[in-house]
Amino acid sequence: MNDELEKYRLHRHIMCIDLKSFYASVECADLGLDPFKTPLVVADKSRGGGSICLAVSPYLRNKGVPGRLRIFELPKNEDIIYCKPRMHKYLEASAKVVSIFLRYVSKDDIHIYSVDESFLDFTDYKRLYPMEDIDLAKKIIKEIYNELKLYATCGIGPNMLLAKLAMDIEAKKNKSQIALWNYNDVETKLWNVRPLSKMWGIGRRMDVHLSNMGYKTVGDIARADVNLLKKKFGVMGEELWYHTHGIDMSLIQDKKKFKALSKSYGVGQVLFEDYDAEKTPLLILEMSDDISSRLRESKKKATCVHLAIGYNQDVGGGFSRQTKVLEPIDLGKEIAGVCLEIFNKFYDGEPVRRIAIAVSGLKDFTGVQLSFFEDKLKDVKEKKLFDTIDQIKRKYGKNSVRRASTELDYSTAKKRNEEIGGHHE
């Protein structure tokens, strides 16, 4: 890479902006409450004490309450306000925040990382905004609060990595909620970070592997032999070494050019009552139908099926297994059939509270090859039938066509079809 191109990629003006306790803050704003003074929780209390809290207000976070827990784990000495999750409301608020960003940069210079976090590249707009990056960040954050009553934090850096690290590690602790990092801050602000999982890009599993190699801080990795890391972790090890030095060549504009391809599809649900060997297969079939629809929409077939079952908290444990199939599949009954083989083999009779199904090893679907020696016409007719069902559901809603079994009391399909991401619309 020549010097000019390297400079172009390594010396940008990037902001990473995150909305604080987003779901809880949206609910507080809707109720006219201060999220820093209100013990509010986003959770469906009607589902019982085992229901997962999607978010807690900054007030509770400052009291030491974690962002994700179950209702029964909440402090008993707080007069908590419960708000049922409303995903449409949160997506609407997220869109309004992005519309504020679009006043400052074009859509090509924004990367929406999640519903509450975005990267903005201001490099080509410096002449339009003759002010320091921190002052511009203050202006944008103030605009978000004035219009939506939502609080935001911002990390600023010469690349996406340092902007993200500045936000995660420093900005959230600053009174201004803003932090700016440059390359000369890496050794003093990043290298002392521990545990390693506090650094963006290092998950818990990677943390364990690195710790077993003797690396305790980010600086330990930065001072390590890059060839040793590459030998252990491949290209990811080399990239990690560069990241510990604050080096990141990726551009927001690159992410716009290349659309990420999903390598797997999955669906999961937490159950609010115990399920057994009689009831669980129906939920497996319903969830397999969901994945099947996504496969057909993307014109893919799967060659590997994964099933994970979790037991209730009194028992604990469960199992997680996957198996490869000889012929690529995309029908719900085929996916469910493989899952039930796994279930029947490993299920030991304990009460089921969590189910997750995923398919991977995706192959492009190129049609059915007819043969004199096999009856493939049935497959063609079945494919047309499900394509028609998919069209009806897209036009009239997921509950417009359902299996008769979804009318059973223990079916969860109808309820899940009325939700977004597992939560109420």
C-alpha positions in Angstrom: 0.0 0.0 0.0 1.5 3.4 -1.0 2.0 6.2 1.5 -0.9 8.3 0.1 -3.4 5.5 0.3 -2.2 4.5 3.8 -2.6 8.2 4.9 -6.0 8.3 3.4 -7.2 5.3 5.3 -5.4 5.9 8.6 -6.0 9.7 9.1 -9.7 10.2 9.0 -12.1 12.2 11.2 -14.5 9.5 12.5 -17.2 9.8 15.2 -18.8 6.8 16.9 -22.1 7.9 18.5 -24.0 5.7 20.9 -27.4 6.4 22.5 -27.3 5.7 26.3 -29.6 2.9 27.6 -31.5 3.5 24.4 -34.7 1.5 24.9 -35.1 2.7 28.5 -34.3 6.3 27.5 -36.9 6.2 24.7 -39.5 5.1 27.2 -38.5 7.8 29.7 -38.6 10.5 27.0 -42.1 9.3 26.0 -43.2 9.6 29.6 -41.5 13.0 30.2 -39.2 11.4 32.8 -35.5 12.0 33.5 -33.7 8.6 32.8 -31.0 9.5 35.3 -33.6 9.9 38.1 -36.1 7.2 37.1 -35.9 3.5 38.0 -37.4 2.3 34.7 -37.0 -1.2 33.2 -38.0 -2.3 29.7 -39.5 -5.8 30.3 -42.8 -7.6 30.0 -43.8 -8.0 33.6 -46.9 -10.1 32.6 -44.6 -12.9 31.6 -43.5 -13.4 35.2 -40.3 -13.0 37.2 -38.2 -15.0 34.7 -38.8 -12.5 31.9 -35.6 -10.9 30.6 -35.1 -7.1 31.0 -34.3 -5.7 27.7 -32.9 -2.5 29.2 -32.6 -0.5 32.4 -32.4 3.2 32.9 -29.1 5.0 33.6 -30.4 5.6 37.1 -30.5 1.9 37.8 -27.2 1.3 35.9 -25.5 3.9 38.2 -26.9 1.9 41.1 -25.0 -1.2 39.9 -27.9 -2.9 38.1 -26.6 -4.7 34.9 -28.1 -3.9 31.5 -29.4 -7.5 31.0 -31.0 -9.5 33.8 -34.3 -11.1 34.7 -37.1 -9.4 36.6 -36.6 -11.4 39.8 -33.0 -10.2 40.0 -34.0 -6.5 40.1 -33.5 -4.7 43.4 -36.5 -4.9 45.7 -36.0 -1.5 47.3 -36.8 0.5 44.2 -40.3 1.5 43.0 -39.6 0.3 39.5 -41.6 1.4 36.5 -42.1 -1.4 33.9 -42.5 -0.7 30.2 -43.4 -3.4 27.8 -40.9 -3.5 24.9 -42.1 -1.6 21.8 -39.7 -2.3 19.0 -41.5 -0.1 16.5 -41.1 2.8 18.8 -37.4 2.2 19.2 -36.8 1.8 15.5 -38.8 5.0 14.9 -36.6 6.9 17.4 -33.4 5.4 15.8 -34.5 6.6 12.4 -35.0 10.1 13.7 -31.5 10.1 15.2 -30.1 9.0 11.8 -32.1 11.8 10.1 -30.2 14.3 12.4 -26.8 12.7 11.2 -27.9 13.2 7.6 -28.0 16.9 8.2 -24.3 16.8 8.6 -23.0 14.0 6.3 -24.4 12.0 3.4 -25.7 8.4 3.8 -22.5 7.2 2.1 -20.5 8.5 5.1 -22.7 6.8 7.8 -22.4 3.2 9.0 -25.3 2.2 11.2 -23.6 -0.3 13.5 -26.8 -1.1 15.5 -30.1 0.4 16.3 -28.4 2.7 18.9 -24.9 3.1 17.5 -23.5 4.7 14.3 -20.2 5.7 12.8 -19.9 9.0 10.9 -17.0 10.1 8.7 -16.5 13.9 8.6 -13.2 13.9 6.7 -14.6 15.4 3.5 -16.8 17.9 5.4 -14.1 19.8 7.4 -14.5 22.9 5.3 -18.2 22.9 5.9 -17.7 22.8 9.7 -14.8 25.1 10.6 -14.6 23.9 14.2 -12.8 21.3 16.3 -14.1 17.7 16.1 -15.1 17.8 19.8 -17.2 21.0 19.3 -18.9 19.4 16.4 -19.7 16.3 18.4 -21.1 18.5 21.2 -23.4 20.3 18.6 -24.7 17.0 17.3 -25.3 15.5 20.8 -27.1 18.6 21.9 -29.3 18.5 18.8 -30.3 14.9 19.6 -31.2 15.8 23.1 -33.1 19.0 22.2 -35.2 17.2 19.6 -35.6 13.7 21.1 -34.7 14.0 24.8 -32.2 11.2 24.3 -28.6 11.2 25.7 -25.6 10.2 23.6 -21.9 9.5 24.0 -19.3 10.0 21.3 -15.9 8.7 20.6 -13.7 10.5 18.0 -10.6 9.1 16.3 -8.6 8.9 13.1 -10.2 5.6 12.2 -13.3 3.5 13.1 -11.4 1.4 15.7 -10.0 4.3 17.7 -13.3 6.1 17.6 -15.1 3.1 19.0 -12.5 2.4 21.7 -12.5 6.1 22.7 -16.3 5.9 23.2 -16.3 2.5 25.0 -13.4 3.0 27.3 -13.3 6.8 28.0 -16.3 8.8 26.7 -18.9 7.0 28.9 -16.9 8.0 32.0 -16.4 11.6 31.0 -18.7 14.3 32.2 -19.0 15.6 28.6 -19.7 12.0 27.4 -17.1 12.8 24.6 -13.6 11.5 24.1 -11.0 12.0 21.4 -8.2 9.5 20.8 -5.2 9.8 18.5 -2.5 7.3 17.8 -0.3 8.7 20.5 -3.1 7.9 23.1 -2.9 4.1 22.3 -0.1 3.3 24.7 -1.3 5.4 27.6 -5.1 4.7 27.3 -5.4 1.3 25.6 -2.5 -0.8 26.6 -3.4 -0.9 30.3 -7.0 -2.2 29.6 -7.9 -5.5 31.3 -9.7 -7.8 31.2 -9.0 -8.2 27.4 -12.7 -8.6 26.7 -13.2 -4.9 27.4 -11.5 -4.2 24.1 -13.8 -4.1 21.1 -13.3 -7.3 19.0 -12.1 -9.6 21.8 -14.9 -11.9 22.9 -14.9 -14.0 26.1 -13.7 -17.1 24.2 -10.8 -15.2 22.6 -10.1 -13.7 26.1 -9.6 -17.2 27.6 -7.3 -18.3 24.8 -5.2 -15.1 25.1 -5.1 -15.4 28.9 -3.9 -19.0 28.6 -1.0 -17.7 26.4 0.0 -15.3 29.2 -1.5 -12.1 27.8 -3.3 -10.2 30.6 -3.5 -6.6 29.2 -3.9 -5.2 25.7 -0.3 -4.0 26.0 0.9 -7.6 26.4 -0.6 -8.4 23.0 0.8 -5.3 21.4 4.3 -6.3 22.6 3.9 -9.9 21.5 5.4 -11.5 18.4 2.8 -10.9 15.6 3.9 -14.2 13.9 3.0 -16.1 17.0 -0.4 -14.6 17.1 -0.9 -15.3 13.4 0.2 -18.9 13.9 -2.3 -19.4 16.7 -5.3 -17.5 15.3 -4.6 -17.1 11.6 -5.4 -13.7 9.9 -7.5 -12.7 13.0 -4.4 -12.9 15.2 -2.5 -10.6 12.9 -5.4 -8.2 12.7 -5.7 -8.2 16.5 -2.0 -7.3 16.8 -2.6 -4.3 14.5 -5.7 -3.3 16.5 -3.8 -3.2 19.7 -1.6 -0.6 18.1 -4.7 1.4 17.0 -4.3 0.5 13.4 -7.5 -0.1 11.3 -7.6 0.3 7.6 -11.3 -0.2 7.1 -13.5 2.7 5.8 -17.2 3.4 6.2 -17.3 3.8 2.4 -16.0 0.2 2.0 -18.9 -1.1 4.1 -21.3 0.6 1.7 -19.7 -1.0 -1.4 -19.8 -4.6 -0.1 -23.0 -6.0 1.2 -22.3 -8.6 3.9 -23.6 -12.0 3.1 -25.2 -14.1 5.9 -23.4 -17.4 6.4 -26.2 -18.7 8.6 -29.8 -18.2 9.7 -31.0 -18.7 13.2 -33.9 -18.2 15.5 -34.3 -18.7 19.3 -36.8 -18.1 22.0 -37.0 -18.2 25.8 -40.1 -20.0 27.1 -42.1 -18.8 30.0 -43.3 -22.2 31.2 -41.7 -25.7 31.2 -42.0 -27.7 28.0 -41.5 -31.5 27.7 -40.9 -34.2 25.0 -44.6 -33.9 23.9 -44.8 -30.1 23.5 -41.2 -29.2 22.4 -41.4 -30.8 18.9 -44.2 -28.4 17.9 -42.1 -25.4 18.7 -39.2 -26.9 16.8 -41.4 -27.3 13.7 -42.7 -23.7 14.0 -39.2 -22.3 14.3 -38.0 -24.4 11.4 -40.8 -22.9 9.3 -39.4 -19.4 10.2 -35.9 -20.3 9.0 -37.3 -22.1 6.0 -39.0 -18.9 4.8 -35.8 -16.9 5.2 -33.9 -19.5 3.2 -36.4 -19.4 0.4 -36.4 -15.6 0.3 -32.6 -15.6 -0.1 -32.7 -18.5 -2.5 -30.4 -20.6 -0.3 -30.3 -24.2 1.0 -28.6 -25.4 4.1 -26.2 -28.3 4.6 -25.8 -28.0 8.4 -28.4 -27.8 11.1 -27.8 -26.8 14.7 -30.1 -27.3 17.7 -29.6 -25.9 21.2 -31.8 -26.7 24.2 -31.6 -25.1 27.6 -33.3 -26.4 30.7 -35.0 -24.2 33.4 -32.9 -22.4 35.9 -33.6 -24.9 38.7 -32.0 -27.7 36.7 -29.6 -25.8 34.6 -27.7 -27.1 31.6 -29.0 -28.5 28.3 -27.3 -29.4 25.1 -26.1 -28.0 21.8 -25.4 -30.2 18.8 -25.2 -29.9 15.0 -25.3 -32.3 12.2 -24.5 -32.1 8.4 -27.1 -33.3 5.9 -26.2 -35.2 2.7 -28.5 -33.1 0.4 -29.0 -29.3 0.9 -32.4 -28.5 2.5 -34.8 -25.5 2.8 -38.2 -26.9 3.8 -39.4 -26.5 7.4 -40.3 -30.1 7.8 -36.8 -31.1 6.6 -35.1 -28.8 9.1 -37.4 -29.9 11.9 -36.7 -33.5 11.0 -33.0 -33.1 11.5 -33.6 -31.1 14.7 -35.9 -33.8 16.1 -33.3 -36.5 15.4 -30.9 -34.4 17.6 -33.5 -33.8 20.2 -34.6 -37.4 20.5 -30.9 -38.5 20.8 -29.8 -36.0 23.5 -32.9 -34.9 25.4 -32.9 -36.4 28.9 -36.4 -35.4 30.1 -35.6 -32.2 31.9 -38.0 -29.2 31.6 -37.1 -27.1 28.5 -37.0 -23.3 28.7 -34.8 -22.2 25.8 -34.7 -23.4 22.2 -32.4 -22.1 19.4 -32.1 -23.4 15.9 -29.6 -22.4 13.2 -28.7 -23.5 9.7 -25.4 -22.9 8.0 -23.3 -24.1 5.1 -25.6 -22.2 2.8 -25.7 -23.1 -0.9 -27.3 -21.2 -3.7 -30.6 -22.8 -4.8 -30.5 -23.3 -8.6 -33.8 -25.2 -9.1 -34.7 -28.9 -9.1 -33.0 -31.2 -11.6 -35.6 -33.5 -13.0 -34.6 -37.2 -13.5 -36.1 -40.3 -15.1 -35.0 -42.3 -12.1 -36.4 -40.0 -9.3 -39.8 -38.5 -8.7 -38.9 -34.8 -8.3 -42.3 -33.4 -9.3 -43.5 -33.5 -5.7 -40.6 -31.3 -4.7 -41.4 -28.8 -7.4 -45.0 -28.6 -6.4 -44.1 -28.3 -2.7 -41.7 -25.5 -3.6 -44.4 -23.6 -5.5 -46.8 -24.1 -2.6 -44.5 -22.5 -0.1 -43.5 -19.7 -2.4 -47.2 -18.8 -2.7 -47.5 -19.0 1.1 -44.5 -16.7 1.5 -46.1 -14.2 -0.9 -49.4 -14.2 1.1 -47.6 -13.7 4.4 -45.5 -10.8 3.0 -48.7 -9.1 1.8 -51.1 -9.9 4.6 -48.9 -10.6 7.6 -47.2 -13.7 9.1 -50.4 -14.9 10.8 -52.4 -14.9 7.6 -51.4 -18.5 6.8 -50.5 -20.9 9.6 -50.4 -24.5 10.4 -53.5 -25.8 12.2 -51.3 -26.9 15.1 -50.6 -23.2 16.0 -54.1 -23.2 17.5 -52.9 -25.5 20.3 -52.5 -23.8 23.7 -48.8 -24.4 23.9 -48.0 -23.1 20.4 -46.0 -19.8 20.4 -46.1 -19.1 16.7 -49.0 -16.6 16.7 -47.5 -14.6 19.5 -44.0 -14.5 18.0 -45.4 -13.5 14.6 -46.9 -10.3 16.3 -43.5 -9.3 17.6 -40.3 -7.8 16.3 -37.1 -9.4 17.4 -39.0 -11.4 20.0 -40.7 -8.3 21.5 -44.0 -6.5 21.1 -44.3 -4.1 18.1 
